[in-house]
C-alpha cells in the first residue's frame, strides 16, 4: 500500500493486533521467523479472529512459543453493555483494560447499516453541543482497539455496510492510530473493507486533513462546521480559537486539490444559534467553490447543555436555501435518542449519572 512502516518493534508495543502487515513482516524478521509467517499471523487475527498466539496453527510451535515468551499478545476489547433503541439503533459500550469506557453505535437505514466507531475515550475538543466533549478526554485508542469495535459488532451478526469515525473523540487528535486502523481494515489479507466505505470525521484540525491528503488513502472526509464565521464558530467549538475558519478551509481546498474527493460538511442546527436563513446564506458562501455536500443534523440534547434543537420547519427552510443555491443537502433526523446514541450524545449517560451523585 506504499505506506512507510514506523519502528514500533522495540518492545513498546507487543499487541500483534495493533500491527499492519508490513509491521508484522518486520517483527517476523526480527524474531527469526519465516517470511510468510507474517501473513498467517495477520489473517488469523484479522480474518479468522483468533485470540491467542498458540491458536495460529500454521506457525511452527517453536515460533509460537518464542512469540509468547517475548511477551507478544493479541488484545481484545471487553464488551460490557449493549442497548437497543425502538428505531433499531444499537449502542455498544466497551471497556479498556483499566475499565475506561467508550461507545460505538450501529445505525440502521433501510437495508443499509452504518457503524459509528470511536477513536478516543472522551474528547479534548470540548464542543459545546457534544456530550463527549463535556465529559473530557480519557484515552487515545490504539489501532487494535479501533478495529476490534468493528470485529466484535460484526461477529455478533450485524453487517456494517459503511464505517464512520464519528463516535467518541477527534480522529485527527489520534491520527497515527486512526490511519493504522484504516490500513488494517482495508488489507486484503484481513477484512479487506473498501476505503471508500470508510469516512473520517473531524471538527477541523487542518494538519490532520493535510496528513490524510498525503496518505494516499481513498477515504471519505467529513468536516464538522456548525457555524460559518469565526465569532459564532468559536463560541460553539473552542478549537476554532486555535485553527480559524480560513485555515480550515485552506486545508480543505488543498485536500480536494490533492485527492479530487468530495467533502461532506456536517452542520448541527440549534434553535436561535445557527439556524436562520442568514446563517444558511453564509453557509452557501463558505462552501462555494468546494465540491461538497451538506448534512444538516438535528441537535440532540443531553444533561447540562443549554442548546435546543431547531424545529423541523426551520430545518426544512434552512435546507431549501442551500438546495436553491445548488448545494446538495440532506437532513439527518434524530436516531437512537432513547439510548443516548444519537449524534453528540455519546457519553451522555455518564454525564447524567455524575450529575445525580
Secondary structure in CASP SS format (residue, H / E / C, confidence):
PFRMAT SS
TARGET T0000
AUTHOR 0000-0000-0000
METHOD secondary structure of the structure
MODEL  1
X C 1.00
X C 1.00
X C 1.00
X C 1.00
X C 1.00
X C 1.00
X C 1.00
X C 1.00
X C 1.00
X C 1.00
X C 1.00
X C 1.00
X C 1.00
X C 1.00
X E 1.00
X H 1.00
X H 1.00
X H 1.00
X C 1.00
X C 1.00
X H 1.00
X H 1.00
X H 1.00
X H 1.00
X H 1.00
X H 1.00
X H 1.00
X H 1.00
X H 1.00
X H 1.00
X C 1.00
X C 1.00
X C 1.00
X C 1.00
X C 1.00
X C 1.00
X H 1.00
X H 1.00
X H 1.00
X H 1.00
X H 1.00
X H 1.00
X H 1.00
X H 1.00
X H 1.00
X H 1.00
X C 1.00
X C 1.00
X C 1.00
X C 1.00
X C 1.00
X C 1.00
X H 1.00
X H 1.00
X H 1.00
X C 1.00
X C 1.00
X C 1.00
X C 1.00
X C 1.00
X H 1.00
X H 1.00
X H 1.00
X H 1.00
X H 1.00
X H 1.00
X H 1.00
X H 1.00
X H 1.00
X C 1.00
X C 1.00
X C 1.00
X E 1.00
X C 1.00
X C 1.00
X C 1.00
X C 1.00
X E 1.00
X E 1.00
X E 1.00
X E 1.00
X E 1.00
X E 1.00
X E 1.00
X C 1.00
X C 1.00
X C 1.00
X C 1.00
X C 1.00
X E 1.00
X E 1.00
X E 1.00
X E 1.00
X E 1.00
X E 1.00
X C 1.00
X C 1.00
X C 1.00
X C 1.00
X C 1.00
X E 1.00
X E 1.00
X E 1.00
X E 1.00
X E 1.00
X E 1.00
X E 1.00
X E 1.00
X E 1.00
X C 1.00
X C 1.00
X E 1.00
X E 1.00
X E 1.00
X E 1.00
X E 1.00
X C 1.00
X C 1.00
X C 1.00
X E 1.00
X E 1.00
X E 1.00
X C 1.00
X C 1.00
X C 1.00
X C 1.00
X C 1.00
X C 1.00
X C 1.00
X C 1.00
X H 1.00
X H 1.00
X H 1.00
X H 1.00
X H 1.00
X C 1.00
X E 1.00
X E 1.00
X E 1.00
X E 1.00
X C 1.00
X C 1.00
X H 1.00
X H 1.00
X H 1.00
X H 1.00
X H 1.00
X H 1.00
X H 1.00
X H 1.00
X H 1.00
X H 1.00
X H 1.00
X H 1.00
X H 1.00
X C 1.00
X C 1.00
X C 1.00
X C 1.00
X C 1.00
X C 1.00
X E 1.00
X E 1.00
X E 1.00
X E 1.00
X C 1.00
X C 1.00
X C 1.00
X C 1.00
X C 1.00
X H 1.00
X H 1.00
X H 1.00
X C 1.00
X H 1.00
X H 1.00
X H 1.00
X H 1.00
X H 1.00
X H 1.00
X H 1.00
X H 1.00
X H 1.00
X H 1.00
X H 1.00
X H 1.00
X C 1.00
X C 1.00
X C 1.00
X C 1.00
X C 1.00
X C 1.00
X C 1.00
X C 1.00
X H 1.00
X H 1.00
X H 1.00
X E 1.00
X E 1.00
X E 1.00
X E 1.00
X E 1.00
X C 1.00
X C 1.00
X C 1.00
X H 1.00
X H 1.00
X H 1.00
X H 1.00
X H 1.00
X H 1.00
X H 1.00
X H 1.00
X H 1.00
X H 1.00
X C 1.00
X C 1.00
X C 1.00
X C 1.00
X E 1.00
X E 1.00
X E 1.00
X E 1.00
X E 1.00
X C 1.00
X C 1.00
X C 1.00
X C 1.00
X C 1.00
X H 1.00
X H 1.00
X H 1.00
X H 1.00
X H 1.00
X H 1.00
X H 1.00
X C 1.00
X H 1.00
X H 1.00
X H 1.00
X H 1.00
X C 1.00
X C 1.00
X C 1.00
X H 1.00
X H 1.00
X H 1.00
X H 1.00
X H 1.00
X H 1.00
X H 1.00
X H 1.00
X H 1.00
X H 1.00
X H 1.00
X H 1.00
X H 1.00
X H 1.00
X H 1.00
X C 1.00
X C 1.00
X C 1.00
X E 1.00
X E 1.00
X E 1.00
X E 1.00
X E 1.00
X E 1.00
X E 1.00
X E 1.00
X C 1.00
X C 1.00
X C 1.00
X C 1.00
X C 1.00
X C 1.00
X H 1.00
X H 1.00
X H 1.00
X H 1.00
X H 1.00
X H 1.00
X H 1.00
X H 1.00
X H 1.00
X H 1.00
X H 1.00
X C 1.00
X C 1.00
X C 1.00
X C 1.00
X E 1.00
X E 1.00
X E 1.00
X E 1.00
X E 1.00
X E 1.00
X E 1.00
X C 1.00
X C 1.00
X C 1.00
X C 1.00
X C 1.00
X C 1.00
X C 1.00
X C 1.00
X C 1.00
X C 1.00
X E 1.00
X C 1.00
X C 1.00
X H 1.00
X H 1.00
X H 1.00
X H 1.00
X H 1.00
X H 1.00
X H 1.00
X H 1.00
X H 1.00
X H 1.00
X H 1.00
X H 1.00
X H 1.00
X C 1.00
X C 1.00
X C 1.00
X E 1.00
X E 1.00
X E 1.00
X E 1.00
X E 1.00
X C 1.00
X C 1.00
X C 1.00
X C 1.00
X H 1.00
X H 1.00
X H 1.00
X C 1.00
X C 1.00
X C 1.00
X C 1.00
X C 1.00
X C 1.00
X C 1.00
X C 1.00
X H 1.00
X H 1.00
X H 1.00
X H 1.00
X H 1.00
X H 1.00
X H 1.00
X H 1.00
X H 1.00
X C 1.00
END
